[in-house]
Amino acid sequence: MKKKLLLATLLLSTSALFAQVSKPIEMPYVEYPIAAGDHDEVVQQYCLICHSFGYVLNQGKKSRPYWKGTIQKMVNEFKAPIPKEDQQTIINYLVKHYGYETSSEH
Ligand code: HEC
């Protein structure tokens, strides 16, 4: 008797599993808010085309040359459609909020 009950529960739970598969699969969207100001809207506009700000926030504080190189990589290698003047705005923003100026850079 107990076995039958177990089987019934098992069947019920597996059918629930199958029912879920027929639904469209939704990936959770994790939002990473970034600092406001200094034209953060430009950063929002261009950087979110391909990925979240997780990539930016996970780097920790980085130097100006690092951020400059990263933006160049996004543009040259990944074809991010960012106009030159906006690239400068983005680099300045990133250095201010997620980086530091390097004194050795003259
Ligand atoms: C055209 C698509 C695209 C756009 C637009 C884009 N990225 Fe990326 N980004 C990528 C890809 C692809 C990777 C690499 C992902 C991987 O290696 O897993 C990446 C990775 C990164 C990384 C991780 C470190 C690294 O060097 O790989 C950072 C930081 C980053 N992007 C910052 C930015 C910022 C800031 C912007 C806005 C100026 C931006 N991205 C816009 C495509 C893009």
py3Dmol code that shows the C-alpha trace and the ligand (Angstrom):
import py3Dmol

protein = """\
ATOM      1  CA  MET A   1       0.000   0.000   0.000  1.00  0.00           C
ATOM      2  CA  LYS A   2       2.762   2.343   0.896  1.00  0.00           C
ATOM      3  CA  LYS A   3       4.561   1.439  -2.317  1.00  0.00           C
ATOM      4  CA  LYS A   4       1.563   2.374  -4.407  1.00  0.00           C
ATOM      5  CA  LEU A   5       1.336   5.697  -2.717  1.00  0.00           C
ATOM      6  CA  LEU A   6       5.001   6.324  -3.383  1.00  0.00           C
ATOM      7  CA  LEU A   7       4.566   5.433  -7.043  1.00  0.00           C
ATOM      8  CA  ALA A   8       1.600   7.741  -7.341  1.00  0.00           C
ATOM      9  CA  THR A   9       3.557  10.595  -5.826  1.00  0.00           C
ATOM     10  CA  LEU A  10       6.440   9.868  -8.125  1.00  0.00           C
ATOM     11  CA  LEU A  11       4.213   9.875 -11.199  1.00  0.00           C
ATOM     12  CA  LEU A  12       2.558  13.079 -10.116  1.00  0.00           C
ATOM     13  CA  SER A  13       5.828  14.862  -9.554  1.00  0.00           C
ATOM     14  CA  THR A  14       7.347  13.716 -12.837  1.00  0.00           C
ATOM     15  CA  SER A  15       4.311  14.810 -14.806  1.00  0.00           C
ATOM     16  CA  ALA A  16       4.695  18.213 -13.178  1.00  0.00           C
ATOM     17  CA  LEU A  17       8.254  18.193 -14.451  1.00  0.00           C
ATOM     18  CA  PHE A  18       7.183  17.421 -18.009  1.00  0.00           C
ATOM     19  CA  ALA A  19       4.582  20.142 -17.877  1.00  0.00           C
ATOM     20  CA  GLN A  20       7.322  22.644 -17.135  1.00  0.00           C
ATOM     21  CA  VAL A  21       9.410  21.656 -20.116  1.00  0.00           C
ATOM     22  CA  SER A  22       6.712  22.661 -22.586  1.00  0.00           C
ATOM     23  CA  LYS A  23       6.791  26.226 -21.237  1.00  0.00           C
ATOM     24  CA  PRO A  24       9.201  28.727 -22.771  1.00  0.00           C
ATOM     25  CA  ILE A  25      12.452  28.772 -20.845  1.00  0.00           C
ATOM     26  CA  GLU A  26      13.171  32.072 -19.182  1.00  0.00           C
ATOM     27  CA  MET A  27      16.635  33.018 -18.033  1.00  0.00           C
ATOM     28  CA  PRO A  28      16.732  35.177 -14.934  1.00  0.00           C
ATOM     29  CA  TYR A  29      17.871  38.682 -15.760  1.00  0.00           C
ATOM     30  CA  VAL A  30      20.228  39.966 -13.122  1.00  0.00           C
ATOM     31  CA  GLU A  31      20.420  43.712 -13.013  1.00  0.00           C
ATOM     32  CA  TYR A  32      23.611  45.410 -11.919  1.00  0.00           C
ATOM     33  CA  PRO A  33      22.959  49.051 -11.129  1.00  0.00           C
ATOM     34  CA  ILE A  34      25.820  51.435 -11.847  1.00  0.00           C
ATOM     35  CA  ALA A  35      26.729  54.771 -10.341  1.00  0.00           C
ATOM     36  CA  ALA A  36      24.625  57.724 -11.473  1.00  0.00           C
ATOM     37  CA  GLY A  37      25.991  60.927 -12.949  1.00  0.00           C
ATOM     38  CA  ASP A  38      28.862  61.858 -15.284  1.00  0.00           C
ATOM     39  CA  HIS A  39      26.827  60.794 -18.303  1.00  0.00           C
ATOM     40  CA  ASP A  40      25.973  57.348 -17.049  1.00  0.00           C
ATOM     41  CA  GLU A  41      23.189  57.409 -19.680  1.00  0.00           C
ATOM     42  CA  VAL A  42      25.847  57.113 -22.406  1.00  0.00           C
ATOM     43  CA  VAL A  43      27.324  54.095 -20.663  1.00  0.00           C
ATOM     44  CA  GLN A  44      23.836  52.600 -20.289  1.00  0.00           C
ATOM     45  CA  GLN A  45      23.109  53.238 -23.952  1.00  0.00           C
ATOM     46  CA  TYR A  46      26.150  51.484 -25.364  1.00  0.00           C
ATOM     47  CA  CYS A  47      27.347  48.911 -22.886  1.00  0.00           C
ATOM     48  CA  LEU A  48      24.016  47.184 -22.323  1.00  0.00           C
ATOM     49  CA  ILE A  49      23.690  46.301 -26.020  1.00  0.00           C
ATOM     50  CA  CYS A  50      25.664  43.114 -25.452  1.00  0.00           C
ATOM     51  CA  HIS A  51      25.995  42.390 -21.756  1.00  0.00           C
ATOM     52  CA  SER A  52      25.053  43.531 -18.266  1.00  0.00           C
ATOM     53  CA  PHE A  53      27.203  45.746 -16.061  1.00  0.00           C
ATOM     54  CA  GLY A  54      28.322  42.598 -14.265  1.00  0.00           C
ATOM     55  CA  TYR A  55      31.444  42.625 -16.427  1.00  0.00           C
ATOM     56  CA  VAL A  56      32.236  46.212 -15.439  1.00  0.00           C
ATOM     57  CA  LEU A  57      31.570  45.741 -11.731  1.00  0.00           C
ATOM     58  CA  ASN A  58      33.489  42.469 -11.502  1.00  0.00           C
ATOM     59  CA  GLN A  59      36.744  44.075 -12.617  1.00  0.00           C
ATOM     60  CA  GLY A  60      37.231  46.029  -9.414  1.00  0.00           C
ATOM     61  CA  LYS A  61      39.010  49.386  -9.576  1.00  0.00           C
ATOM     62  CA  LYS A  62      41.088  49.616 -12.735  1.00  0.00           C
ATOM     63  CA  SER A  63      43.499  52.136 -14.195  1.00  0.00           C
ATOM     64  CA  ARG A  64      42.743  54.533 -17.040  1.00  0.00           C
ATOM     65  CA  PRO A  65      44.876  52.516 -19.515  1.00  0.00           C
ATOM     66  CA  TYR A  66      42.923  49.395 -18.579  1.00  0.00           C
ATOM     67  CA  TRP A  67      39.553  51.035 -19.248  1.00  0.00           C
ATOM     68  CA  LYS A  68      40.812  52.659 -22.425  1.00  0.00           C
ATOM     69  CA  GLY A  69      42.047  49.281 -23.661  1.00  0.00           C
ATOM     70  CA  THR A  70      38.805  47.562 -22.696  1.00  0.00           C
ATOM     71  CA  ILE A  71      36.676  50.071 -24.611  1.00  0.00           C
ATOM     72  CA  GLN A  72      38.982  49.737 -27.613  1.00  0.00           C
ATOM     73  CA  LYS A  73      38.575  45.974 -27.394  1.00  0.00           C
ATOM     74  CA  MET A  74      34.761  46.292 -27.286  1.00  0.00           C
ATOM     75  CA  VAL A  75      34.865  48.541 -30.357  1.00  0.00           C
ATOM     76  CA  ASN A  76      37.584  46.868 -32.435  1.00  0.00           C
ATOM     77  CA  GLU A  77      37.104  43.211 -31.619  1.00  0.00           C
ATOM     78  CA  PHE A  78      33.451  42.975 -30.658  1.00  0.00           C
ATOM     79  CA  LYS A  79      32.249  45.755 -33.003  1.00  0.00           C
ATOM     80  CA  ALA A  80      30.503  47.855 -30.357  1.00  0.00           C
ATOM     81  CA  PRO A  81      28.989  50.798 -32.301  1.00  0.00           C
ATOM     82  CA  ILE A  82      30.317  53.584 -30.066  1.00  0.00           C
ATOM     83  CA  PRO A  83      31.273  56.952 -31.633  1.00  0.00           C
ATOM     84  CA  LYS A  84      34.732  58.311 -30.727  1.00  0.00           C
ATOM     85  CA  GLU A  85      33.488  61.197 -28.575  1.00  0.00           C
ATOM     86  CA  ASP A  86      31.248  58.872 -26.586  1.00  0.00           C
ATOM     87  CA  GLN A  87      34.153  56.470 -26.036  1.00  0.00           C
ATOM     88  CA  GLN A  88      36.013  59.271 -24.260  1.00  0.00           C
ATOM     89  CA  THR A  89      32.960  60.055 -22.113  1.00  0.00           C
ATOM     90  CA  ILE A  90      32.656  56.379 -21.174  1.00  0.00           C
ATOM     91  CA  ILE A  91      36.354  56.040 -20.327  1.00  0.00           C
ATOM     92  CA  ASN A  92      36.190  59.141 -18.093  1.00  0.00           C
ATOM     93  CA  TYR A  93      33.099  57.771 -16.384  1.00  0.00           C
ATOM     94  CA  LEU A  94      34.676  54.365 -15.771  1.00  0.00           C
ATOM     95  CA  VAL A  95      37.925  55.807 -14.429  1.00  0.00           C
ATOM     96  CA  LYS A  96      36.030  58.095 -12.061  1.00  0.00           C
ATOM     97  CA  HIS A  97      33.606  55.492 -10.695  1.00  0.00           C
ATOM     98  CA  TYR A  98      35.339  52.157 -11.275  1.00  0.00           C
ATOM     99  CA  GLY A  99      38.983  53.035 -11.462  1.00  0.00           C
ATOM    100  CA  TYR A 100      41.772  55.412 -10.661  1.00  0.00           C
ATOM    101  CA  GLU A 101      44.155  57.768 -12.438  1.00  0.00           C
ATOM    102  CA  THR A 102      47.694  56.471 -12.803  1.00  0.00           C
ATOM    103  CA  SER A 103      50.400  58.905 -11.764  1.00  0.00           C
ATOM    104  CA  SER A 104      52.990  57.225 -14.000  1.00  0.00           C
ATOM    105  CA  GLU A 105      50.979  58.280 -17.036  1.00  0.00           C
ATOM    106  CA  HIS A 106      52.354  61.578 -18.369  1.00  0.00           C
TER     107      HIS A 106
END
"""
ligand_1 = """\
43
HEC
C 29.165 44.561 -29.398
C 28.985 43.911 -28.138
C 29.576 44.572 -26.904
C 29.365 45.854 -26.459
C 28.477 46.928 -27.071
C 30.129 45.988 -25.233
N 30.765 44.820 -24.944
Fe 31.906 44.437 -23.301
N 32.157 42.521 -23.912
C 31.664 41.981 -25.090
C 32.126 40.614 -25.205
C 31.800 39.673 -26.360
C 32.915 40.358 -24.068
C 33.678 39.108 -23.728
C 32.805 38.130 -23.063
C 33.604 36.940 -22.630
O 34.817 36.889 -22.860
O 32.985 36.081 -22.033
C 32.900 41.573 -23.269
C 33.536 41.697 -22.050
C 33.632 42.859 -21.321
C 34.371 43.012 -20.085
C 35.111 41.907 -19.359
C 36.579 42.052 -19.428
C 37.129 41.783 -20.780
O 38.066 42.490 -21.150
O 36.670 40.852 -21.484
C 34.245 44.309 -19.711
C 34.860 44.979 -18.495
C 33.398 44.960 -20.696
N 33.035 44.062 -21.653
C 33.035 46.285 -20.642
C 32.222 46.916 -21.582
C 31.838 48.312 -21.512
C 32.267 49.283 -20.422
C 31.038 48.554 -22.588
C 30.411 49.869 -22.990
C 31.326 50.843 -23.473
C 30.933 47.303 -23.337
N 31.659 46.335 -22.688
C 30.177 47.144 -24.493
C 30.870 42.620 -26.009
C 30.453 43.923 -25.935
"""
view = py3Dmol.view(width=600, height=400)
view.addModel(protein, "pdb")
view.setStyle({"model": 0}, {"cartoon": {"style": "trace"}})
view.addModel(ligand_1, "xyz")
view.setStyle({"model": 1}, {"stick": {}})
view.zoomTo()
view.show()
